[in-house]
Amino acid sequence: MRCAIIVSYVNGTNALLKIFSKNKKEAISIINSMTIESFSKYIKKNIQQNKHTFI
C-alpha cells in the first residue's frame, strides 16, 4: 500500500506496525487485510494515541 509506505517513511516502520499490534507479523497481516480507506481512517484515529512512538 502506498499509504503505508508514506506513513512508515515519515515515522519509521516499527512505529507504523506498533499502531496495529506489538507483534510485527500480526500487524502486517492486519494491514494487508485492510482497504486503503479503512487503513487511512485507522491511522488517523490511532496516530494520536501512539504519538509517543513517533517522538
C-alpha positions as a Markdown table, in Angstrom:
| # | Residue | x | y | z |
|---|---|---|---|---|
| 1 | Met | 0.0 | 0.0 | 0.0 |
| 2 | Arg | 1.3 | 3.4 | -0.9 |
| 3 | Cys | -0.2 | 4.9 | 2.2 |
| 4 | Ala | 1.6 | 2.5 | 4.5 |
| 5 | Ile | 4.9 | 3.3 | 2.7 |
| 6 | Ile | 4.4 | 7.0 | 3.2 |
| 7 | Val | 3.5 | 6.7 | 6.9 |
| 8 | Ser | 6.4 | 4.3 | 7.6 |
| 9 | Tyr | 8.8 | 6.6 | 5.7 |
| 10 | Val | 7.8 | 9.6 | 7.9 |
| 11 | Asn | 7.5 | 7.8 | 11.2 |
| 12 | Gly | 9.5 | 4.6 | 10.8 |
| 13 | Thr | 8.4 | 1.1 | 10.0 |
| 14 | Asn | 8.3 | -0.1 | 13.7 |
| 15 | Ala | 6.2 | 2.9 | 14.7 |
| 16 | Leu | 3.7 | 2.1 | 11.9 |
| 17 | Leu | 3.4 | -1.5 | 12.9 |
| 18 | Lys | 3.1 | -0.8 | 16.6 |
| 19 | Ile | -0.1 | 1.2 | 15.8 |
| 20 | Phe | -1.7 | -2.1 | 14.8 |
| 21 | Ser | 0.0 | -4.7 | 17.0 |
| 22 | Lys | 3.1 | -5.3 | 19.1 |
| 23 | Asn | 3.6 | -8.4 | 17.0 |
| 24 | Lys | 5.1 | -7.4 | 13.7 |
| 25 | Lys | 3.7 | -10.4 | 11.7 |
| 26 | Glu | 0.3 | -9.8 | 13.1 |
| 27 | Ala | 0.4 | -6.1 | 12.3 |
| 28 | Ile | 1.4 | -6.8 | 8.7 |
| 29 | Ser | -1.4 | -9.3 | 8.4 |
| 30 | Ile | -3.9 | -6.7 | 9.7 |
| 31 | Ile | -2.6 | -4.0 | 7.3 |
| 32 | Asn | -2.7 | -6.3 | 4.3 |
| 33 | Ser | -6.3 | -7.2 | 5.0 |
| 34 | Met | -7.5 | -3.6 | 5.1 |
| 35 | Thr | -8.7 | -1.4 | 2.3 |
| 36 | Ile | -7.0 | 1.9 | 1.7 |
| 37 | Glu | -9.9 | 3.8 | 3.2 |
| 38 | Ser | -10.0 | 1.7 | 6.4 |
| 39 | Phe | -6.2 | 1.9 | 6.7 |
| 40 | Ser | -6.3 | 5.7 | 6.4 |
| 41 | Lys | -9.1 | 6.0 | 9.0 |
| 42 | Tyr | -7.4 | 3.7 | 11.4 |
| 43 | Ile | -4.1 | 5.6 | 11.1 |
| 44 | Lys | -5.8 | 9.0 | 11.6 |
| 45 | Lys | -7.7 | 7.7 | 14.6 |
| 46 | Asn | -4.9 | 5.9 | 16.3 |
| 47 | Ile | -1.8 | 8.0 | 15.5 |
| 48 | Gln | -2.5 | 10.5 | 18.3 |
| 49 | Gln | -2.9 | 7.7 | 20.8 |
| 50 | Asn | 0.6 | 6.4 | 19.8 |
| 51 | Lys | 2.1 | 9.8 | 19.5 |
| 52 | His | 4.9 | 8.9 | 22.0 |
| 53 | Thr | 6.0 | 6.3 | 19.5 |
| 54 | Phe | 6.8 | 9.0 | 16.9 |
| 55 | Ile | 9.0 | 11.2 | 19.0 |
